[in-house]
Amino acid sequence: MRARFAATIALTAVTALTLGACSADSSGNAEKAGDISLVVTTTPLGSVTSQLATCAGGTATTLMPVNADPHDFSASSAQVADMVKADLVIANGLGLEAGLGAALDQVEADGTEVLHVAELVDPLPFGDHEHEHGDGEHGDHEAHDHGDLDPHFWLDAARMAEATRTIGERVAEQTGDQAWADCGTELAGELDALDGELRETLAAVPEERRAIVTDHEAFGYFNQAYGFRSVGVVVPGGSTEAQPSSRDLAELAGAIRAEGVPVIFSNVALNPGLVEALAAEVGESVQVVALYEGSVGPEGSPAADYQGMMRENARLVAEALS
């Protein structure tokens, strides 16, 4: 199974396309047990779902193109129609797809099931990550009611593994085809192994340099899982749509100087102008390094699928802070 997933990874640079085909029996008739139409909202979820579908002999389509910002992406009328016609829509949830909110509500009202994945993977509250340890345990999150829940779970590979198992089990329930659940378990094992690989890569960062600044509050799960802490964010809150005040930026610049943070992590999918302006204000040779936050990379790039996206992020963080 490991070889089968490895062979299909190159096919899963996720755009709005359909992967795989229903398998056929010796008479040429499609096997209907696993035949299901899946539409996925974001490219990280689309990547793993497409790999799952390829394994199980099904199909999956991703709404968002590569480098789309999931916070402000809106669907066309044709895409909304595709979701309504689907058997299952797989969404990140917890408010990530703000521009799709009305469309997802319409889809559910029309009778299509929407699986909101982030709600099912022990979500963390915003602003409650810094005290967590990085030993791989997700810890005790009884304080969920202290704030809005953070939707950026995919930046913790272990939680994405959990999400993959959940998707496989749900599709197996709908289709009656156990292959979906089996493939979900196998791919989740691959992602658990990826989680260990990321830890090894990030172990190169000394403890005293594990303080990071990011463009917005997207790295709470990453920090909690891999042993980092946030000094601050350029754009306040968990969405890229907010605007920082000049006072916010001045205070963050001061915190960066005080902590001796050598790099600000920006987002490949967004204009880095604001981050670069902050780095220039701080001075002292502060770098700007772009990470893959809300989207996988383009086809042919090292980040063209979810696994590559996470490996590339870990490599970039380790190189910038080691």
HUHUFEN-V48657 format. One line per field, one symbol per residue. ss: DSSP state (H for helix, E for strand, - for the rest). A space follows every 10 residues. Layout:
ss->???
//
This chain:
ss->-HHHHHHHHH H--------- ---E-----E ------EEEE --HHHHHHHH HHHHHH--EE EE-------- ------HHHH HHHHH--EEE E------HHH HHHHHHHHH- --EEEEHHHH ----E----- ---------- -HHHHH--E- --HHH-HHHH HHHHHHHHHH HHHHH--HHH HHHHHHHHHH HHHHHHHHHH HH----HHH- EEEEEE---H HHHHHH--EE EEEEE----- -----HHHHH HHHHHHHHH- --EEEEE--- --HHHHHHHH HH----EEEE E--------- -----HHHHH HHHHHHHHHH H-
//
